[in-house]
Amino acid sequence: MKPAEFEEKEYELALYNQLGRNTLRLWPPGQVLESYLGFDLTLLLNDPYLWNLRGLARQLRGFSPWHKLWPLFRSKQWQRSRLPRFRCNCFIQSKRPQVGSRLPRKLRLLGSHRPFFRFSIASDQQQLLETAADHLAGRALFTYAAPVFSKSSELFRHMTAESIVSNSTFPDFGTLTAQHAWYYNQPGATGVANRSFQQFEIASLEARIAALTLEHANVSEEELSPSEALGELARALQVVVEEVGAAGEQARAAYLADEWRSISRISENADVPPALVSYLQVETFAVYCNLKWLTIV
């Protein structure tokens, strides 16, 4: 098998752009912070071209927004009405697949359609996210995403036609417990898990989002404030990390717990609003687990 022509990040960015525009009603919570900080994108720029245009002999060192921007909030009124309700959440991990045309005997459950695709599963990451999915069952979705195509020309065509979502697979983390890879050859969530070589026909991402939204349709909007709902999510993730990290074998959980302690220390010194602290805790979880965090609105 050979890898897809495009890089994972190329697919990932196009996928999230379309998820945010289509009828799934997925929304990136980072947009809340954009309205306060006043920028749309931050990056560490190494290319000298822009610096030379500004007459700078070398690039500026940069800074960490977490550590340097928080004191700005001391004199600003936190507009609670701008915060969304973080009740239904969706955590997505994108994968760059491999593609092949000669189907192994144990994978004949995929049928005769060619080509077929696979992506590998990182066991340490899978363990942490399985636990999170279990603790947040009914409140959040944890799913992989991978394209059912492998050529750059196909990626560009689906970007133009806004058809990347409908040409991707979305198996959930719980389904792939103790598995090494996901094999598939059609959109949706149908495929074969290796090592059990068991075929799964999972509900589509659209159906899972609809079910989660319906489950929360009758929840009183007055039950929790947006800030409280976000804090509840952050605390649930902390319980997950503590549980997984207690075994002493999960490096990712250890580093994440240490980062959360840093956030707490800085927030106490800078008088940071609770909603912002909770947001950064959840966002840090997503970053350390290589996830994209979206909310269902």
Legacy VTK file of the C-alpha trace (Angstrom):
# vtk DataFile Version 3.0
C-alpha trace
ASCII
DATASET POLYDATA
POINTS 297 float
0.000 0.000 0.000
1.148 3.559 -0.627
0.258 6.805 1.161
-2.153 9.375 -0.247
-0.535 11.992 -2.494
-1.580 14.881 -0.265
-0.446 15.544 3.301
-2.718 15.045 6.289
-2.861 18.783 6.975
-4.109 19.523 3.444
-7.091 17.219 3.915
-7.639 18.304 7.501
-7.943 22.020 6.773
-10.299 21.472 3.845
-12.444 19.058 5.875
-12.845 21.425 8.827
-13.661 24.341 6.547
-16.486 22.361 4.987
-17.707 20.948 8.305
-18.091 24.520 9.493
-20.140 25.554 6.445
-22.412 22.622 5.766
-25.678 21.464 7.322
-23.959 19.529 10.124
-23.887 22.831 12.035
-20.435 22.292 13.492
-18.756 25.400 14.831
-15.174 26.034 16.081
-15.312 27.511 19.617
-12.052 29.340 18.971
-14.094 31.984 17.172
-15.131 33.257 20.610
-11.572 34.221 21.443
-11.071 35.853 18.032
-13.688 38.469 18.910
-11.727 39.450 22.028
-8.140 39.162 20.850
-8.725 40.678 17.418
-6.858 38.228 15.190
-7.903 35.275 13.071
-4.655 33.296 12.889
-1.456 32.994 14.853
1.686 31.260 13.639
5.449 31.144 14.047
6.822 32.534 10.789
10.320 31.348 9.854
10.438 32.438 6.212
12.653 35.592 5.995
10.666 37.181 3.142
8.131 39.042 5.303
10.746 40.081 7.838
12.927 41.497 5.053
9.974 43.512 3.762
9.701 45.060 7.227
13.397 45.884 7.307
14.155 43.329 10.018
17.426 41.425 9.865
15.973 38.435 11.691
12.584 37.096 12.721
10.945 38.223 15.930
11.139 35.670 18.733
7.374 35.509 19.305
5.473 34.726 22.496
2.933 32.372 23.968
-0.603 33.860 23.882
-1.518 31.851 26.987
1.236 33.434 29.036
1.232 37.008 27.657
-2.339 37.891 26.694
-4.233 36.858 29.788
-3.393 40.021 31.806
-5.228 42.044 29.127
-8.497 40.621 30.378
-8.165 42.248 33.783
-9.664 45.496 32.505
-12.178 43.992 30.058
-15.749 42.979 30.747
-16.256 39.298 29.891
-19.295 39.236 27.624
-21.044 36.068 28.753
-23.734 36.453 26.105
-21.114 35.842 23.396
-20.240 32.394 24.699
-21.930 29.441 23.013
-23.438 26.551 24.941
-20.764 23.898 25.064
-23.196 21.052 25.652
-22.815 19.003 22.484
-19.217 18.674 21.444
-17.398 16.899 18.661
-13.735 15.919 18.748
-12.315 14.827 15.391
-8.930 13.372 14.514
-8.023 13.452 10.832
-5.931 10.723 9.246
-3.899 10.451 6.061
-4.750 7.046 4.578
-2.802 4.495 2.601
-4.352 3.133 -0.575
-4.109 -0.261 -2.265
-5.780 -2.393 -4.900
-4.890 -5.966 -3.883
-7.233 -6.948 -1.092
-5.962 -9.410 1.543
-8.124 -12.503 1.996
-9.314 -11.541 5.486
-10.610 -8.224 4.171
-12.985 -9.657 1.568
-15.801 -8.308 3.753
-15.133 -4.982 2.060
-16.496 -6.441 -1.164
-14.990 -6.120 -4.598
-14.868 -2.339 -4.856
-11.350 -0.968 -5.516
-9.286 0.793 -4.392
-9.399 0.236 -0.634
-7.924 2.434 2.097
-6.513 2.066 5.592
-5.229 4.240 8.397
-3.305 3.152 11.479
-4.356 3.735 15.074
-1.921 4.954 17.752
-2.537 2.740 20.784
-1.606 5.287 23.485
-3.790 7.971 21.944
-6.608 5.504 21.368
-6.619 4.520 25.049
-6.953 8.087 26.280
-9.671 9.004 23.787
-11.622 5.780 24.350
-11.785 6.675 28.038
-12.883 10.214 27.223
-15.565 8.944 24.834
-16.824 6.574 27.520
-17.003 9.273 30.219
-18.690 11.738 27.884
-21.064 9.283 26.198
-24.245 11.117 25.266
-22.530 14.483 25.648
-19.765 14.413 23.030
-18.688 12.606 19.876
-15.161 11.290 19.378
-14.494 10.260 15.799
-11.744 9.714 13.262
-11.974 11.251 9.792
-10.211 10.076 6.644
-10.787 10.616 2.920
-12.115 7.968 0.541
-9.704 9.237 -2.108
-5.929 9.517 -2.366
-4.989 11.790 -5.273
-4.311 15.508 -5.008
-6.529 16.119 -8.030
-9.422 14.452 -6.171
-8.782 16.563 -3.081
-8.910 19.757 -5.160
-12.067 18.593 -6.947
-13.856 17.873 -3.672
-12.655 21.183 -2.232
-14.178 23.003 -5.196
-17.421 21.037 -5.066
-17.647 21.147 -1.237
-17.957 17.364 -1.200
-15.119 16.365 1.135
-17.465 15.496 4.029
-19.616 13.240 1.867
-16.481 11.489 0.597
-14.924 10.708 3.974
-15.154 7.939 6.541
-15.954 8.731 10.194
-15.488 5.663 12.460
-15.794 6.437 16.168
-13.098 5.736 18.733
-15.204 3.297 20.746
-15.654 1.008 17.754
-11.909 0.660 17.269
-11.040 -0.478 20.790
-7.938 -2.718 20.755
-7.653 -2.446 16.958
-4.587 -1.520 14.906
-6.128 -0.126 11.730
-9.357 0.762 9.937
-9.926 -0.534 6.381
-12.639 1.009 4.207
-13.635 1.705 0.616
-16.769 3.823 0.929
-17.892 7.026 2.662
-19.824 7.034 5.928
-18.660 4.706 8.672
-18.584 1.220 7.159
-15.364 -0.758 7.189
-13.299 -3.557 8.679
-11.223 -3.251 11.841
-7.853 -4.955 12.055
-6.908 -7.030 14.118
-10.261 -8.663 14.702
-11.145 -8.373 10.992
-14.691 -7.595 12.062
-16.928 -5.575 9.784
-18.693 -2.558 11.236
-21.583 -0.535 9.888
-21.664 2.517 12.132
-24.240 5.268 11.913
-23.048 8.158 9.762
-21.571 11.289 11.318
-24.728 13.173 10.356
-26.900 10.594 12.146
-24.730 10.615 15.267
-24.809 14.415 15.444
-28.582 14.421 14.939
-29.030 11.861 17.737
-26.854 13.845 20.127
-28.681 17.068 19.320
-32.075 15.396 19.795
-30.985 14.001 23.145
-30.233 17.519 24.346
-33.215 19.192 22.679
-35.304 19.230 25.850
-32.526 20.271 28.210
-33.410 23.555 29.843
-31.248 26.430 28.646
-31.448 27.826 32.163
-29.948 24.730 33.785
-26.359 25.852 33.265
-24.843 29.105 32.105
-22.513 28.854 29.096
-19.517 29.349 31.384
-20.727 26.615 33.766
-21.385 24.175 30.913
-17.889 24.739 29.550
-16.426 24.265 33.032
-18.317 21.001 33.393
-16.753 19.715 30.180
-13.260 20.716 31.336
-13.742 18.931 34.675
-14.967 15.774 32.939
-11.818 15.703 30.815
-9.665 16.176 33.906
-11.257 13.090 35.459
-10.452 11.137 32.300
-6.790 12.185 32.302
-6.404 11.403 36.015
-7.907 7.948 35.499
-5.694 7.095 32.525
-2.588 8.676 34.034
-2.956 6.732 37.295
-1.636 3.638 35.515
1.676 5.451 34.995
2.056 4.290 31.399
0.426 7.178 29.556
2.995 9.899 28.808
0.428 12.002 26.969
-1.770 12.185 30.070
1.194 13.158 32.262
2.244 16.061 30.031
-1.365 17.198 29.680
-1.901 17.221 33.448
1.274 19.272 33.853
0.092 21.787 31.240
-3.264 22.123 32.998
-1.455 22.929 36.259
0.418 25.712 34.460
-2.864 27.134 33.166
-4.298 27.111 36.693
-1.268 28.867 38.192
-1.231 31.605 35.556
-4.993 32.131 35.775
-4.800 32.676 39.528
-2.126 35.344 39.131
-3.802 37.125 36.198
-7.409 37.092 37.431
-8.589 35.242 34.318
-12.350 34.707 33.790
-13.408 31.103 34.552
-14.846 30.631 31.064
-11.492 31.410 29.455
-9.675 29.024 31.799
-12.123 26.228 30.942
-11.780 26.951 27.239
-7.985 26.738 27.398
-8.157 23.481 29.360
-10.381 21.851 26.741
-8.361 23.292 23.878
-5.138 21.970 25.452
-6.699 18.510 25.652
-7.506 18.722 21.949
-3.995 19.897 21.037
-2.218 17.191 23.032
-4.453 14.505 21.514
-4.142 15.890 17.978
-7.872 16.599 17.797
-9.975 19.335 16.276
-12.593 20.545 18.747
-15.930 21.640 17.289
-19.246 22.404 18.911
-22.643 21.340 17.619
-24.933 24.360 17.389
LINES 1 298
297 0 1 2 3 4 5 6 7 8 9 10 11 12 13 14 15 16 17 18 19 20 21 22 23 24 25 26 27 28 29 30 31 32 33 34 35 36 37 38 39 40 41 42 43 44 45 46 47 48 49 50 51 52 53 54 55 56 57 58 59 60 61 62 63 64 65 66 67 68 69 70 71 72 73 74 75 76 77 78 79 80 81 82 83 84 85 86 87 88 89 90 91 92 93 94 95 96 97 98 99 100 101 102 103 104 105 106 107 108 109 110 111 112 113 114 115 116 117 118 119 120 121 122 123 124 125 126 127 128 129 130 131 132 133 134 135 136 137 138 139 140 141 142 143 144 145 146 147 148 149 150 151 152 153 154 155 156 157 158 159 160 161 162 163 164 165 166 167 168 169 170 171 172 173 174 175 176 177 178 179 180 181 182 183 184 185 186 187 188 189 190 191 192 193 194 195 196 197 198 199 200 201 202 203 204 205 206 207 208 209 210 211 212 213 214 215 216 217 218 219 220 221 222 223 224 225 226 227 228 229 230 231 232 233 234 235 236 237 238 239 240 241 242 243 244 245 246 247 248 249 250 251 252 253 254 255 256 257 258 259 260 261 262 263 264 265 266 267 268 269 270 271 272 273 274 275 276 277 278 279 280 281 282 283 284 285 286 287 288 289 290 291 292 293 294 295 296
